[in-house]
């Protein structure tokens, strides 16, 4: 794959974004999740991409987009990402950028991982972690979920690696709640 790559954990499209149930039908949620994930894969260029998943539809979609599929069933988000990083390290990748798949305005993922140490891109509230770039041999313990940005900062400090935090509006805007969908229509423009 080369020395650098992007890893994207992708949940089954038909199960994704359940918190949007009151705003979207099941097929609409699935289509939105697929569209956002496609945007994230495009934002990874020119780096190679691996998709970690446990769903056949997602695996087929990833292959059609030229991504390597890392099959990790039943691991949960943190376990799947750790397994994906381990898989990439074994394939010769020394530095990986891990990006969530729900970033409708994603761009420039390759630039996030162009510094030594660990780079964190928090969500727009400074609560979650939308993108992490790190050496694959760092032994980083992922801790996604509410408050993950603070936990990931502490983890970088524990490892003693240089830490860089980037405020990137295109990567800070994720979609979790119905109100988050408004900027999805403005793809290509910066979030307010």
MARTI-605017 format. One record per residue: residue in three letters; x negated, y, z of N, C-alpha, C, O in turn. Coordinates in steps of 0.05 Angstrom, whole numbers, plus 5000, padded with zeros to 4 digits. Each point is the difference from the previous one (the first is absolute). Layout:
BEGIN
ALAXYZXYZXYZXYZ...
***
This chain:
BEGIN
UNK498449765000501650245000498350255000500950214991UNK496749785018498350235002499650085030501249875017UNK497250344988499550075027502350145015500150005024UNK501750124961502350155011502649904988500149934976UNK502050065040502649924990502150125018499550115021UNK503049874969502350105015501749765007500549824983UNK500550175042501749785009502750125007500250195016UNK502049704973502750105005501749775011500649814986UNK500250215040501949805010502850074989500950235002UNK500549574987502650064988502049795011499749764997UNK502450355016502149835011501949924977500250154980UNK501249635023502049924979501850244994501150125018UNK499149944956501650244992502849995010501150205009UNK500149564991502849985009500450035030502250045010UNK495549955005500150035029499050275009500250075024UNK498650084958498750255007502050235006502250004989UNK496950185027501350255006502949975010501850134991UNK498549695028502649955012501250245014502450035003UNK495850165006501050245014501450194980501250205008UNK498749744966501450164980502749894993501350104982UNK499649695033502649874994502350204999501849964983UNK498250245034502350185000499950204977502050144995UNK495849874990499850184977499949854973500850124980UNK498349635020499649864975501149725002500149885022UNK500850014955500949724999497549835000497850104997UNK502649645007497749814999498450024974497650025001UNK503749974976498550024975498650274997497850014989UNK503450215021498750264999497550005018497950114992UNK502349785031497749985018497749844987497750085001UNK503149704988498049834986498650154978497649994997UNK504050154987498950154977498150225010497950054988UNK502950095034498450215011497349885010497950114995UNK502349675020497549885010498249924978497550045001UNK503649844977498449924977498750244987497650004992UNK504050225005499050244987497750135016497950084989UNK502449945037497950115017497549834999497850114998UNK502549635004497749834999498550024973497649994999UNK503950044979498850034974498450264999497850014989UNK503350215023498550255002497449975015498050114992UNK502149745030497649965016497949844984497650075001UNK503249734985498149854983498750184979497649984995UNK504050194993499050194980498050195013498050084987UNK502550005038498350205014497349885007498250145008UNK501649594991497549875008497850024978497749975006UNK503150084969498150004978497850205005500450215012UNK497249724979499249774983499249765017498949804988UNK501550205038499249775016501849764996502350034993UNK496649735011501649764998501949995025499450125020UNK502849754976502149995021500649715007500249824983UNK500250145043501149745010502650065015500150205015UNK501949634981502550035014500249765019499949774991UNK500550295034500449785020503049985005501350205006UNK499749564990502949965002500749715007498249835002UNK504450135002501049725004502649964986501849855009UNK498550284968502549984984499349954971498350144989UNK503049674998499449934972500650234981498550044981UNK503750115023500650224983497950225001499150104980UNK499949955045497950205003497449904987498650154987UNK500849595016497649894988500150024970498050074987UNK504349875001500350024971499750294991498650064980UNK502750135034499850284994497050095001499150144982UNK499549785040497250085003498349904977498350154989UNK502149605004498449894977500550154974498250054985UNK504450025011500750154975498650285000499650114978UNK499749995045498650265002497049965003498650205006UNK500549564989497149955000498749985027497650015003UNK504049965018498949985027499449715008501449814991UNK496650155025499549745012502149965022500650185015UNK500449584986502049935021498649855023498749794995UNK501650315029499149875024502549905015501550165011UNK498949584988502449885012499649955029498349845008UNK503250295009499749985029502849995013501050205010UNK500349574990502749985011500050005031498349895013UNK503850244998500550005028497950135018499949925024UNK498650264966497950125016500850275013498650105018UNK503650024972500650275009498150204987498149914988UNK502550345014498450204986497150005009498249994983UNK501350035043497250015010498549754992497750024990UNK503449755014498749754993499549974970497949914991UNK504150184993499749994971497850184990498449924983UNK501450325028497950194992497349895008498150004984UNK501649905040497549895009499149764982497749984992UNK504249855001499449784982499250104972498249894988UNK503250315003499350124974497350124999498549964981UNK500750185041497350115001498049785001497950024986UNK502649775029498149775001499749874973497849934992UNK504450044994500049884973498250174981498449904985UNK502050375016498550174983497050005007498350014982UNK501149985044497249995008498749754989497850014989UNK503649765012499049754989499650014970498449864989UNK503250324998499850034971497950214992499750064976UNK498850045044497850194993500750295004498350174994UNK504149905015500750285005498850095026500349865020UNK498350364980498750105024501650235013499650055024UNK502050084961501650235011502849984988500350004976UNK501750005042502849984991501650245009499650105021UNK502349984962502050205007502649855002501049894980UNK500250125043502649875005502150214999499950205015UNK502149774968502150204997502749865003500549794989UNK501350355026502849915000501250034973499050154983UNK503149705012501349994973502350194998501250024978UNK499450145043502450174999499250304998501250175014UNK496949894968499150274996500850094972498549964981UNK503850175016501150064974498350214984500450024976UNK497950135037498450204986497049935000498450174996UNK501049585010497249915003498350084976500849984977UNK496850125030498050064979497349995013499750025025UNK498249944959497350025009499149815022498350075016UNK502749694984499149815020497049934998498749955021UNK500250054956497249944997498250205015497949925010UNK502950334991498550215013500049975031498250095013UNK503849774998500249985029497749835011499050065021UNK500249744964497949815010497350074990498349824999UNK501150434994497450074989498150115021498050134993UNK502549815033498250095021499349765018501549815002UNK496250205011499349795018501750005025501350205006UNK498849585007501649985025502949964994500849864981UNK500950255036502949974999501450264993499350215011UNK502549784970501750234993502949935006501049794992UNK500350395022502949975006501550224987499250235000UNK503149704988501950194990502649965015501449804995UNK499250385024502549975015502550074984499850134979UNK502549785031502550104988500350295006498450125015UNK503650014974500450295002500650095029499950245006UNK500849575011500550075028497649955018500150075024UNK497849814965497649945016500549775019498649965020UNK503449874974500849785017499049734988498649855013UNK502250104963499249754986497550034984499050224998UNK500149564991497650004983500849894973500549764997UNK499550414983500849924973497749874984500549824984UNK497150275021497749904985497649985019499550185016UNK499049604982497549965015497949904980500549814985UNK497250315015497749904985497849935019499450155019UNK499449624977498049905019498249784987500849884980UNK496950085033498449784991501449735006501249975022UNK498749844960501449755004498849835023501349825011UNK496250244996498749855022500150145027498649935018UNK503150284985500150165024501249855024499450085023UNK502249724972501449875022502350185011500749985023UNK500450194960502150195008502549845007500949824985UNK500450265037502549875009502350194992500350225011UNK501349704970502250164991502349995020500449795013UNK500950444990502250025020502250184989500550215012UNK500749714966502150164988502550005018500449845018UNK501350364976502450045015500050295012498150144996UNK504049935018500150275011497550065017499249835017UNK499650404979497650085015497449884989498050015014UNK502149874963497649864990497750184994497749925003UNK502850334990497850184994498250035025497549994997UNK503650065026498450035024498549745006497750005008UNK503649774989498749745006497749954980497949905007UNK502650184968497949954980497650195005497749924994UNK502750325015497850185008498449875022497550004999UNK503849905021498749875023498449754990497849965009UNK503349894972498649774990497550084985497949875003UNK502250354981497650104986497950085020497649954996UNK503250185026498150085021498849765013497649995006UNK504149804999499049765013497849874983498049905011UNK502350114963498149884982497550174996497949914990UNK502250355018497850184998499350084971497850084994UNK504249904989499650084972500850294996501750105013UNK497050034967500950284994502950004993501049824986UNK500550385023502850024995500650264985499150225007UNK502549754972500950234984503049984999501149794994UNK500350445012502950014998500750194978499050234999UNK502649684982500850174977503050075002501749835005UNK498950424990502750094998500650034970499450204988UNK501949605002500649994971503049974996501149785003UNK500350444990502949994999501149784982502149885007UNK496650054971501049804982499949725012501549824993UNK496750145026499749755014501350005028500449795012UNK500350444997501250035027503049964999501349945021UNK499950084956503049984998500849714994499649904978UNK501549975043501049734996503050015003501250205009UNK500149594983503049985001500849795020499649764995UNK501650335027501149825020502950055006501549815005UNK499350444994502850085006501250144976498650094982UNK504149935017501350134977499050284993499750074977UNK499750095043499050274995497250014987499250204989UNK499449575012497349994988500149974970498050044986UNK504449905003500249944971500050254983499549984976UNK501150255034500250244984497550054983500350054976UNK497349945036497750064984499449784979498450064982UNK502849715020499449794980500750104972498849914981UNK503150275017500850104974498050214990500150074976UNK498050015041498150214991497349884994498050135002UNK501949614992497549864994498250174982500950114980UNK496649905028498150164984499650285012498150134992UNK503649955026499750265013499349955029500649795011UNK498250405001499249985028502450025018501950144994UNK498149705028502250015020499950275014497850125003UNK504549985006500050255014498549985026499850205015
***
